[in-house]
Amino acid sequence: MYTPEFAKPKVLNISQLNFYIKSIIENDPRLNIVFITGEISNLTNHYRSGHIYLSLKDEKSVIRAVMFAGNARTLRFQPQDGMKVICRGRIAVYEPSGQYQLYIEDMQPDGVGALTIAFEQLKSSLAEKGLFDNAHKKPIPKFPKTIGVITSPTGAAVQDIRNILSRRYPCADIVMCPVLVQGESAPSQLVDAVKRLDEYNACDVIIIGRGGGSIEDLWAFNSEELAYAIYECKIPVISAVGHETDFTICDFVADLRAPTPSAGAELAVPDKDELMSFYNSQLQYISSLADVKLKNYSNLIIDFRRRLSLVSPQSKIDEYERKFDVLSNKVESFVTDKINKADSSIKATAAKLEAINPISVLSRGYAIAQKDGQVVSSKNQLSIDDEFLIEFSDGKIIAKYIGDFN
């Protein structure tokens, strides 16, 4: 049977077929922008090139996909096997293998925000590395001399921090580090501020933070570089980001988390009024305690003196001295009395002797005759021409016996 030339089938090589299929698919406007949801599998992340290769699957089918480095760098989270995502991209054919695949331009988690997933992934990674461990937390000084403040110079947070620090602890100096707290440049400025304060040892404690906002507004404080800068900082860091319900990576790695910037300022310094009240109460307590102690010691001293006096040699000496004085007085009285009596007796005897004293008799006109030392009491003791001595009251003479006087 004759077959016309135009009706004969055209024989194509593989390259021609793949090119033809590629042109059909890539020229279909419905395949140039597609949104596909599926579960990630066979994920391969080429860290050197930055390209991400993966498959997307549902219950029945699988499609290969690739996300080139330029688009992968915009991801706010780390894709993982088993994660359900929504991808925007285009369908194209890779000619060498004849395989069609999805070229992903944007990827978002299905059901949970990309930033939320990125936050949880970074939080889990840093926790595993020990950046949040309490063992690494530095104590906040009780009486800081200088407080470093890292925040926006135009926000309400900086005014709140200044006012509270000045009111509670006016003697402390404040070192301000003005930075951006959101936007692309914010993370690097925050990191640089922490490192500078630490490098120059410019303060005793650092407050880093900003006012509240959405997760996008606070995202600068979820930087991995900032987490390591705070972790390696030798100065204690207080994280004061957002409101009480807001949490950032900065909160977990900091030495102390404050629910708000105002609370961060309150945690950084003591309250002067509370200090004055405390020290006044302590002064009163110490004064009363000192009074009690002094009184107790005074009573102890009195008691010790009393007890010591009972066994002290001095008390015995004093007692002996008192007895000696009594006995001395008695002896003195006794001797005086004896002397007086003796004196009276001597005077009486003297009077008696005086009365019989020959000299006294002689003074009354009498004389004593003596011969050879013997008193001549009779004329018969003398012979004629005997010489003898006559003693008068005022002297002696020699007489001669010449005979009797008729």
C-alpha positions as CSV (number, residue, x, y, z in Angstrom):
1,M,0.0,0.0,0.0
2,Y,1.3,3.4,-0.9
3,T,1.8,5.9,2.0
4,P,2.2,9.5,1.1
5,E,5.5,11.2,2.2
6,F,3.7,13.7,4.4
7,A,1.9,10.9,6.2
8,K,5.0,9.1,7.2
9,P,5.8,9.3,11.0
10,K,8.8,11.5,11.8
11,V,11.6,9.9,13.7
12,L,13.1,12.0,16.5
13,N,16.1,11.5,18.6
14,I,16.0,11.8,22.4
15,S,17.3,15.4,22.5
16,Q,14.7,16.5,20.0
17,L,12.0,14.9,22.0
18,N,13.1,16.4,25.3
19,F,13.5,19.8,23.7
20,Y,10.0,19.5,22.2
21,I,8.4,18.5,25.5
22,K,10.4,21.3,27.3
23,S,9.1,23.9,24.8
24,I,5.5,22.7,25.3
25,I,5.7,22.8,29.1
26,E,7.6,26.0,29.5
27,N,5.4,27.8,27.0
28,D,2.2,26.9,28.9
29,P,1.3,30.0,31.0
30,R,-0.5,27.8,33.5
31,L,2.8,26.1,34.3
32,N,4.9,29.3,34.6
33,I,3.5,30.2,38.0
34,V,2.2,27.3,40.0
35,F,1.5,26.9,43.8
36,I,2.0,23.4,45.1
37,T,1.5,22.0,48.5
38,G,3.2,18.8,49.6
39,E,5.5,17.0,52.0
40,I,9.3,17.4,51.7
41,S,11.3,14.2,51.2
42,N,14.8,13.3,49.9
43,L,16.0,16.7,50.9
44,T,19.6,17.5,50.0
45,N,21.2,20.9,50.9
46,H,24.4,21.7,49.1
47,Y,26.0,24.1,51.5
48,R,28.8,24.9,49.2
49,S,26.6,25.9,46.2
50,G,23.6,26.9,48.3
51,H,21.2,24.9,46.1
52,I,18.5,22.8,47.7
53,Y,17.3,19.6,46.0
54,L,14.2,17.8,47.2
55,S,11.0,16.0,46.3
56,L,7.4,17.0,47.1
57,K,4.9,14.2,47.6
58,D,1.3,13.6,48.6
59,E,-0.6,10.4,49.2
60,K,-0.3,9.2,45.5
61,S,2.4,11.1,43.6
62,V,5.9,12.6,43.8
63,I,7.5,15.5,41.9
64,R,11.2,16.5,41.9
65,A,12.0,20.0,42.8
66,V,15.0,22.3,43.1
67,M,15.5,25.7,44.8
68,F,18.6,27.6,43.6
69,A,20.9,29.5,46.0
70,G,19.5,32.9,45.1
71,N,16.1,32.0,46.2
72,A,17.2,29.7,49.1
73,R,19.0,32.6,50.8
74,T,15.7,34.3,51.3
75,L,14.3,31.5,53.4
76,R,13.5,32.4,57.0
77,F,13.5,28.7,58.1
78,Q,15.4,25.5,57.4
79,P,13.5,23.0,55.3
80,Q,13.4,19.5,56.7
81,D,12.2,16.1,55.5
82,G,8.6,15.5,56.6
83,M,7.8,19.2,56.7
84,K,4.6,20.2,54.8
85,V,5.1,23.3,52.7
86,I,3.5,25.5,50.1
87,C,5.8,26.3,47.2
88,R,5.6,28.9,44.4
89,G,7.5,28.3,41.3
90,R,7.4,27.0,37.7
91,I,7.4,23.7,35.9
92,A,10.4,23.1,33.6
93,V,12.2,20.2,32.0
94,Y,15.8,19.3,32.6
95,E,16.7,18.3,29.0
96,P,19.7,16.0,29.7
97,S,17.6,13.6,31.7
98,G,14.2,14.4,30.2
99,Q,12.9,14.9,33.7
100,Y,10.4,17.6,34.5
101,Q,10.6,19.2,37.9
102,L,9.4,22.2,40.0
103,Y,11.8,25.1,40.1
104,I,10.9,26.7,43.5
105,E,11.1,30.5,43.8
106,D,9.5,30.8,47.3
107,M,8.6,28.3,50.1
108,Q,6.5,28.8,53.2
109,P,5.5,26.3,55.8
110,D,2.0,25.1,55.4
111,G,-0.1,26.0,58.5
112,V,2.8,27.6,60.6
113,G,4.6,30.8,59.7
114,A,8.1,30.6,58.4
115,L,9.5,32.9,61.1
116,T,7.9,30.7,63.8
117,I,9.5,27.6,62.4
118,A,12.8,29.4,61.9
119,F,12.7,30.6,65.5
120,E,12.0,27.1,66.8
121,Q,14.7,25.6,64.7
122,L,17.4,28.1,65.8
123,K,16.2,27.8,69.4
124,S,16.5,24.0,69.3
125,S,19.9,24.1,67.7
126,L,21.4,26.6,70.2
127,A,19.9,24.8,73.1
128,E,21.6,21.6,72.0
129,K,24.9,23.5,71.8
130,G,24.5,24.6,75.4
131,L,24.0,28.3,74.8
132,F,21.0,28.5,77.1
133,D,22.4,26.4,80.0
134,N,22.1,28.0,83.4
135,A,25.7,27.0,84.1
136,H,26.8,29.8,81.7
137,K,24.6,32.5,83.2
138,K,26.6,35.3,84.9
139,P,25.1,37.0,88.0
140,I,23.9,40.5,87.7
141,P,25.9,42.9,89.9
142,K,24.0,44.2,92.9
143,F,25.4,47.7,92.7
144,P,26.6,48.5,89.2
145,K,28.5,51.7,88.6
146,T,27.8,51.8,84.9
147,I,24.9,50.4,82.8
148,G,25.2,49.9,79.1
149,V,22.0,50.3,77.1
150,I,21.6,49.0,73.5
151,T,18.4,50.1,71.9
152,S,16.9,52.5,69.4
153,P,17.6,56.2,70.3
154,T,14.1,57.3,69.2
155,G,11.8,54.7,70.7
156,A,9.8,54.9,73.9
157,A,11.9,52.1,75.4
158,V,15.0,54.3,75.7
159,Q,13.1,56.9,77.6
160,D,11.5,54.4,79.9
161,I,15.0,52.9,80.7
162,R,16.6,56.3,81.3
163,N,13.8,57.4,83.6
164,I,13.7,54.3,85.7
165,L,17.5,54.1,86.0
166,S,17.7,57.8,87.1
167,R,14.8,57.4,89.5
168,R,15.9,54.1,91.1
169,Y,19.7,54.5,91.1
170,P,20.8,58.0,90.1
171,C,24.5,57.4,91.1
172,A,25.0,55.0,88.2
173,D,26.4,56.2,84.8
174,I,24.6,55.2,81.6
175,V,26.5,54.4,78.4
176,M,24.1,54.6,75.4
177,C,24.7,52.5,72.3
178,P,22.1,53.7,69.7
179,V,21.2,51.0,67.1
180,L,18.5,50.0,64.7
181,V,16.2,47.4,66.3
182,Q,14.5,46.2,63.1
183,G,15.4,45.9,59.5
184,E,18.2,44.3,57.6
185,S,21.0,46.3,59.3
186,A,19.6,45.8,62.8
187,P,21.2,42.4,63.6
188,S,24.7,43.4,62.7
189,Q,24.4,46.7,64.6
190,L,23.2,44.8,67.7
191,V,26.1,42.4,67.5
192,D,28.6,45.2,67.0
193,A,27.2,47.1,70.1
194,V,27.5,44.0,72.3
195,K,31.1,43.3,71.2
196,R,32.2,46.9,71.6
197,L,30.9,47.3,75.1
198,D,32.5,43.9,76.0
199,E,35.8,44.7,74.3
200,Y,36.3,48.0,76.1
201,N,34.8,46.8,79.4
202,A,32.6,49.9,79.3
203,C,30.0,48.9,81.8
204,D,29.1,46.5,84.6
205,V,25.9,45.2,83.1
206,I,24.2,45.5,79.6
207,I,20.5,46.1,78.9
208,I,19.6,45.1,75.3
209,G,16.1,45.5,74.0
210,R,13.2,47.4,72.4
211,G,9.5,47.8,72.7
212,G,6.9,45.3,71.6
213,G,5.9,44.4,68.1
214,S,5.1,41.5,65.7
215,I,7.5,38.6,65.2
216,E,8.8,40.4,62.1
217,D,9.5,43.5,64.2
218,L,11.4,41.6,66.8
219,W,13.3,39.4,64.3
220,A,16.6,41.2,64.7
221,F,16.8,39.7,68.2
222,N,16.6,36.2,66.8
223,S,19.9,36.4,65.1
224,E,22.3,33.5,65.6
225,E,25.3,35.9,65.5
226,L,23.7,38.0,68.2
227,A,23.1,34.9,70.3
228,Y,26.8,34.0,70.1
229,A,27.9,37.6,70.8
230,I,25.8,37.6,74.0
231,Y,27.0,34.1,75.0
232,E,30.6,35.1,74.6
233,C,30.2,38.5,76.3
234,K,32.1,38.7,79.6
235,I,29.7,41.4,80.9
236,P,26.3,40.2,82.2
237,V,23.5,40.9,79.7
238,I,19.8,41.6,80.5
239,S,17.5,40.9,77.6
240,A,14.5,43.3,77.6
241,V,12.7,42.7,74.3
242,G,9.0,43.4,73.6
243,H,6.2,42.7,75.9
244,E,5.8,40.0,78.6
245,T,4.5,37.4,76.2
246,D,7.2,38.0,73.5
247,F,10.2,35.7,73.5
248,T,13.3,35.9,71.3
249,I,16.5,34.0,71.1
250,C,18.1,36.9,72.8
251,D,16.0,36.2,75.9
252,F,17.1,32.6,76.2
253,V,20.9,33.2,75.8
254,A,21.0,36.3,78.0
255,D,22.0,36.1,81.6
256,L,18.6,37.4,82.7
257,R,15.4,37.9,80.8
258,A,13.1,40.9,81.6
259,P,9.5,40.9,80.3
260,T,9.8,44.6,79.2
261,P,12.4,47.3,78.8
262,S,11.1,49.0,81.9
263,A,11.4,45.8,83.8
264,G,15.0,45.4,82.5
265,A,16.0,48.7,84.0
266,E,14.4,47.7,87.3
267,L,16.3,44.4,87.3
268,A,19.6,46.1,86.5
269,V,19.8,48.4,89.5
270,P,18.5,48.5,93.1
271,D,16.0,51.0,94.3
272,K,17.6,53.8,96.4
273,D,14.5,54.2,98.5
274,E,14.4,50.5,99.3
275,L,18.1,50.6,100.1
276,M,17.7,53.6,102.5
277,S,14.8,51.9,104.2
278,F,16.8,48.7,104.5
279,Y,19.9,50.3,105.9
280,N,17.9,52.4,108.3
281,S,16.2,49.3,109.6
282,Q,19.6,47.6,109.8
283,L,21.1,50.5,111.7
284,Q,18.2,50.4,114.2
285,Y,18.6,46.7,114.6
286,I,22.4,46.9,115.1
287,S,22.0,49.8,117.6
288,S,19.4,47.9,119.6
289,L,21.6,44.7,119.4
290,A,24.6,46.7,120.5
291,D,22.7,48.1,123.5
292,V,21.6,44.6,124.5
293,K,25.1,43.3,124.1
294,L,26.6,46.1,126.1
295,K,24.1,45.6,128.9
296,N,24.7,41.9,129.0
297,Y,28.5,42.4,129.0
298,S,28.2,45.0,131.8
299,N,26.1,42.6,133.9
300,L,28.7,39.9,133.2
301,I,31.5,42.2,134.3
302,I,29.7,43.1,137.5
303,D,29.1,39.4,138.2
304,F,32.7,38.5,137.4
305,R,33.9,41.2,139.8
306,R,31.6,40.0,142.5
307,R,32.7,36.4,142.0
308,L,36.4,37.4,141.7
309,S,36.2,39.4,144.9
310,L,35.2,36.2,146.7
311,V,38.4,34.5,145.7
312,S,40.7,37.4,145.2
313,P,43.8,37.7,147.5
314,Q,43.1,41.4,147.7
315,S,39.9,40.8,149.6
316,K,41.9,38.7,152.1
317,I,44.6,41.3,152.3
318,D,41.9,44.0,152.9
319,E,40.4,41.8,155.6
320,Y,43.8,41.3,157.3
321,E,44.5,45.0,157.0
322,R,41.3,45.8,158.8
323,K,42.0,43.2,161.5
324,F,45.6,44.5,161.8
325,D,44.2,48.1,162.2
326,V,41.9,46.9,165.0
327,L,44.7,44.9,166.8
328,S,47.1,47.8,166.3
329,N,44.6,50.2,167.9
330,K,44.1,47.7,170.7
331,V,47.9,47.3,171.2
332,E,48.4,51.1,171.0
333,S,45.7,51.6,173.6
334,F,47.1,48.9,175.8
335,V,50.6,50.2,175.6
336,T,49.5,53.8,176.1
337,D,47.5,52.7,179.1
338,K,50.5,50.8,180.5
339,I,52.7,53.7,179.9
340,N,50.3,56.0,181.6
341,K,50.0,53.7,184.5
342,A,53.8,53.3,184.7
343,D,54.2,57.0,184.5
344,S,51.8,57.5,187.3
345,S,53.5,54.8,189.3
346,I,57.0,56.3,188.6
347,K,55.8,59.8,189.6
348,A,54.3,58.4,192.8
349,T,57.5,56.5,193.6
350,A,59.6,59.6,192.6
351,A,57.5,61.6,195.0
352,K,58.1,59.1,197.7
353,L,61.8,59.0,197.0
354,E,62.0,62.7,196.9
355,A,60.4,62.7,200.3
356,I,63.2,60.5,201.7
357,N,66.0,61.8,199.5
358,P,68.9,62.9,201.7
359,I,69.6,65.7,199.4
360,S,66.1,67.0,199.9
361,V,66.7,66.7,203.7
362,L,70.0,68.6,203.4
363,S,68.2,71.4,201.5
364,R,66.2,71.9,204.6
365,G,69.3,72.7,206.7
366,Y,70.5,69.2,207.5
367,A,74.0,67.8,206.7
368,I,75.6,64.4,206.5
369,A,78.9,63.4,208.1
370,Q,81.0,60.8,206.5
371,K,84.3,59.2,207.4
372,D,86.1,56.8,205.2
373,G,83.0,56.6,203.0
374,Q,80.8,55.6,205.9
375,V,78.0,57.7,207.2
376,V,78.8,59.0,210.8
377,S,75.6,58.6,212.6
378,S,77.1,58.8,216.1
379,K,79.8,60.8,217.8
380,N,81.1,57.6,219.2
381,Q,82.4,56.8,215.7
382,L,84.9,59.7,215.9
383,S,88.0,60.1,217.9
384,I,89.7,63.3,218.9
385,D,91.5,64.9,216.0
386,D,89.7,62.7,213.5
387,E,89.0,64.5,210.2
388,F,85.7,63.7,208.5
389,L,83.6,65.0,205.6
390,I,80.4,67.1,206.1
391,E,78.1,67.2,203.1
392,F,75.7,70.1,202.7
393,S,73.0,70.6,200.1
394,D,75.3,73.0,198.2
395,G,78.7,71.3,198.8
396,K,81.2,69.5,201.1
397,I,83.7,70.5,203.7
398,I,86.3,68.8,205.9
399,A,85.9,69.1,209.6
400,K,88.1,67.9,212.6
401,Y,86.7,66.4,215.7
402,I,88.1,68.3,218.7
403,G,85.9,67.1,221.4
404,D,82.4,67.2,222.7
405,F,80.4,70.4,222.9
406,N,79.0,71.1,226.4
